[in-house]
Amino acid sequence: MDTGTTAFMLCCIIGLTMMIPGLALFYGGMVSVKSSTNMMMMTFGAVAVVGVLWVLFGFSMTFGTSYGGFVGSFTEFLGMKNLLESQTTISGLPVSLFALFQALFAAITVALVSGAAADRMKFAAWMVFATVWAVLVYFPVAHWVFAFDGVVTPDSVGGWIANSLKAVDFAGGTAVHINAGAAALAVAIVLGKGASWGKLRKPHNVPLTLLGAGLLWAGWYAFNGGSALAAGNSAAIVMVTTFVATCAATLAWLAVEKIKDGHVTGVGAAAGAITGLVAITPACGSVTPVGAIILGLVAGAICPYAVGLKEKFGYDDSLDVVGVHLVGGVIGTLLIGFLASDTMPNKVNGLFYGGGFDQLWRQAVAAGAVMVYSFAIAFIIAFAIKKTMGIRISPEEEEKGIDAHVHRDLAYELEYA
């Protein structure tokens, strides 16, 4: 056991946990004053349910010995048996700590989807969706991407994207962001348009959104840097590329805002930062710092236009999970095929560094497979909930506010003259 690595990962887990209130504040500030508490509770609810599922069988489904590269054994580590008591290590890290680190990945990914359901989804329906989607989608997809052969036990067989396709995804561009973004699109379609669709939506508290984005930015160093699983040069490089790509994407988003609308906004700055963080997540171990700037600029310039697709196609992605996480995740995943340099920790070359198209097609297959699978299963889950317990609050509850009717726990005590 490497005590230095263990200490580093303990710190990363604290950083990842900061992303829970970060996401809650980021989402909570962007919705109306009548649904802010609900939006935050969707984040906390998703984290709670996924944490329990992870210990019971989620870790086993993700990192257990594979069934055909699709999903891990349901029973191999059921209840995390034989792991906490053993001296098993992964890269010098206690396997229990590795499991906790990955549990937070799972929880945050599921919580991301809630941004497409703002203001109009029943809380009970959301909790059911989060539970079923984690089991049927996140755990298998995380197995595809994160379960390398021999990662937990020397003879364990892992997922097909990591071991057969050999696509690069350092910290979750496919398993986290494309996965969540595709599911968000499915949920938005099944839910239908909110009552405020077509009207100018104003975030009720921009400072909360900026604070949330800042907490997410801080936690993202743990998200990406911790994926190196060691306190070494790889983690340091990853944190540098994460920082600079986020800066570049923020500048690009604000520039697009200025060109399109004639002004720059606080929400735009927050969205630009998150876009850069999303796009660099798969590529942070592949691109040079200059490559990270290019990647951030591309994502920050494209995603503001991608956000506008919801008006064109008529889906109510309330908090732009599709435009930021799905599109940003695809951009970051594909640009590895162009910008990757074998001088970086992942040791692969993209097209611009003499690697030809070999890595690019692998990245495209990984992105496409995750997108299609996640969308299809999420749509089926959401549609089944709609036809059974119902997925959407009543028009009266939506008009008066979900906080008051569902939670009786208002974000603010408002007094009217």
Secondary structure, DSSP 8 states (H G I E B T S, - for coil): --HHHHHHHHHHHHHHHHHHHHHHHHHHHHS-TTSHHHHHHHHHHHHHHHHHHIIIIIHHHHHS-EETTTEE-SSTTGGGTTTSSS--EETTEEHHHHHHHHHHHHHHHHHHHGGGGTTTB-HHHHHHHHHHHIIIIIHHHHHHHH--TTSSSTT----HIIIII----SS-IIIIIIHHHHHHHHHHHHH---TTTTS----S-HHHHHHHHHHHHHHHHHHHHGGG-SSSHHHHHHHHHHHHHHHHHHHHHHHHHHHHHSS--HHHHHHHHHHHHHHHHHHTTTS-HHHHHHHHHHHHHHHHHHHTHHHHHT---TT-HIIIIIHHHHHHHHHHHHH--TTSTT----GGGT-TTHHHHHHHHHHHHHHHHHHHHHHHHHHHHHHTT-SB--HHHHHH-HIIIIIS--SS-----
